[in-house]
Amino acid sequence: MMERRLLDVALPGAVWRPSPNFGPRADGTSIDILVLHYTDMKSAEAAIDLLCDPASNVSCHYVVAEDGVITQLVAERDRAWHAGVSSWHGEGDINSRSIGIEIANRGHDHGYPDFPDVQIAAVIALACDICARRGIRPERILAHSDIAPDRKRDPGEKFPWKHLAAAGVGHFVEPEPIRGGRFFSPGESGAPIEALQAMLALYGYPLQITGTYDLATEQVVTAFQRHFRPARVDGIADSSTIATLHRLGRALAERSPGAAGATR
Ligand SMILES: [Zn+2]
């Protein structure tokens, strides 16, 4: 039975280290999001131990170690527990509709090292394979910080989204250079703030359109910067951030005419 199950679920080339932390996906959901994380642990092995510990209540489908070794913990058909409270395009329960990849990295609190090339090459190969098999669209490959901007910052601004997009994984637009000019920051109110919030929400971020640059707006702008304008991550909507957001909106509208911001 175990052998049969293994054949059914293990990705060729991945080490199979089953975690008990999974359940069934919610009825009626289809897998259409890929969530990328960093482990925030001192080693891939420590992260795998935690993700396999029944007391931790966390898991993911794959862990990619610094040396590019891929370990699979949960079968793709099952619901792993990686996204937590999160939302995209108004949909919650991201765990039911996603596959989660944890990328080994010590994280912001412990020096936040660069992601090694061999590790990124493995992430690209894995993501290409998953997206091709599952039909996951490039704009549905997201950071944990995108779907939970109020509490997450992984995989962070060092994650090479541009490099991934060049290899056919995910989407990216060239960020507008940072210059002076008008900017919006916490506490401001008015129509321009409302327009900014509307654009961020149209892209998919969980954000209420209040017309005030509140904490949630600052957190979403920060998440956007980590993904699309990584040169400065400060939560302030400067002209470079806004121009980059416009550019992203245009790129997505061109990809699916008449359906900018639509999920499918
Ligand atoms: Zn995460």
Boltz pocket constraint, residues with backbone or C-beta under 6 A from the ligand:
constraints:
  - pocket:
      binder: B
      contacts: [[A, 36], [A, 37], [A, 38], [A, 82], [A, 144], [A, 152], [A, 154]]
      max_distance: 6.0
